[in-house]
Structure formats: C-alpha cells, structure tokens
Amino acid sequence: MTPTWPTAPRRRRRRPGWDLLADIEALTLPPSVVVFSASEVDRPQSARVAAVLLKAQTSNDELLQALQRVLGQSHPPGA
C-alpha cells in the first residue's frame, strides 16, 4: 500500500516574492535586492530594489553583469 501524505491546497499568489521585500527592508542593514521576474514590474516596486530584470528579455551575460554591478555597490557590514 502506498502511503498518502496530506497536502495543503496550493494557492497561486500573483507576486509571492514581493511579500519578502518588506521583511528585507526592515533589516538593520538590508541587502541589495535583484528581481529576476517572469512578468513586468511596476515603477513603485522597481524603485524599491537595486535592479529588475525580465527573464524573457535578459541573457545570462546581462544577468551576470547586473549581479556583479549590484554586488560591487554593496558594502560589507562595518565598512
């Protein structure tokens, strides 16, 4: 007999990653955030992060360059 595991119903939320942004912003030293999204991001949301890249329009090289740029702008704690 195959065991069955209880599962919670899955609810598709429209912007699940954005729920985390308020928690990140509340940190004493919040890290820079890069959003790699499958859908368009509105201006108010994009203003809250270091970079927004659309998956369908971003090459691997562009993603790497954006991450390197943002990491280069970051400063280690105490710096």
MOZI-V560678 format. One record per residue. N is the residue number from 1. RES is the residue in one small letter. PHI is phi as a letter, one per 30 degrees, with the letter a starting at -180 (* if undefined). PSI is psi in whole degrees, -180 to 180 (999 if undefined). OMEGA is omega in degrees with one decimal (999 if undefined). Layout:
{{N & RES & PHI & PSI & OMEGA} {N & RES & PHI & PSI & OMEGA}}
This chain:
{{1 & m & * & 132 & 179.9} {2 & t & d & 128 & 179.5} {3 & p & d & 147 & 174.6} {4 & t & c & 141 & -177.9} {5 & w & c & 135 & 177.9} {6 & p & d & 139 & 178.1} {7 & t & b & 143 & 175.8} {8 & a & d & 146 & 176.9} {9 & p & d & 138 & 179.5} {10 & r & d & 128 & 175.3} {11 & r & c & 125 & 178.2} {12 & r & d & 114 & 176.0} {13 & r & c & 147 & -173.5} {14 & r & d & -40 & -176.9} {15 & r & b & 68 & -173.0} {16 & p & d & -37 & -178.8} {17 & g & d & -28 & -178.4} {18 & w & d & -22 & 177.3} {19 & d & d & -28 & -178.8} {20 & l & d & -22 & -173.4} {21 & l & d & -40 & 178.6} {22 & a & d & -39 & 178.0} {23 & d & d & -40 & 179.0} {24 & i & d & -44 & -179.5} {25 & e & d & -25 & -178.5} {26 & a & d & -10 & 179.9} {27 & l & d & 152 & 178.1} {28 & t & d & -45 & 176.3} {29 & l & b & 81 & -176.1} {30 & p & d & 138 & 177.2} {31 & p & d & 162 & 173.0} {32 & s & d & 146 & -178.0} {33 & v & c & 131 & 173.3} {34 & v & c & 127 & 179.2} {35 & v & c & 125 & 176.4} {36 & f & c & 97 & -165.9} {37 & s & c & 150 & 174.3} {38 & a & d & -15 & -177.8} {39 & s & b & 162 & 179.9} {40 & e & e & 149 & 178.3} {41 & v & c & 132 & -177.8} {42 & d & d & 163 & -175.6} {43 & r & e & -46 & -179.8} {44 & p & e & -38 & 178.7} {45 & q & d & -42 & -178.2} {46 & s & d & -26 & 178.1} {47 & a & d & -16 & -177.7} {48 & r & d & -6 & -175.6} {49 & v & b & 164 & -177.8} {50 & a & d & -34 & -179.0} {51 & a & a & 148 & 174.3} {52 & v & b & 127 & 178.3} {53 & l & b & 138 & 177.5} {54 & l & c & 129 & -175.6} {55 & k & e & -44 & -176.1} {56 & a & d & -17 & -175.4} {57 & q & c & 6 & -173.3} {58 & t & c & 125 & 176.3} {59 & s & d & 167 & 176.9} {60 & n & d & -39 & 178.9} {61 & d & d & -40 & 178.1} {62 & e & d & -40 & 177.0} {63 & l & d & -47 & 179.2} {64 & l & d & -45 & 179.6} {65 & q & d & -42 & 179.3} {66 & a & d & -44 & 179.1} {67 & l & d & -42 & 178.3} {68 & q & d & -40 & 178.8} {69 & r & d & -48 & -178.4} {70 & v & d & -43 & 177.8} {71 & l & d & -34 & 177.9} {72 & g & d & -27 & 178.6} {73 & q & d & -18 & -178.3} {74 & s & d & 149 & 178.1} {75 & h & b & 137 & 178.5} {76 & p & d & 154 & 178.9} {77 & p & e & 134 & 179.0} {78 & g & i & -2 & -178.2} {79 & a & d & 999 & 999}}
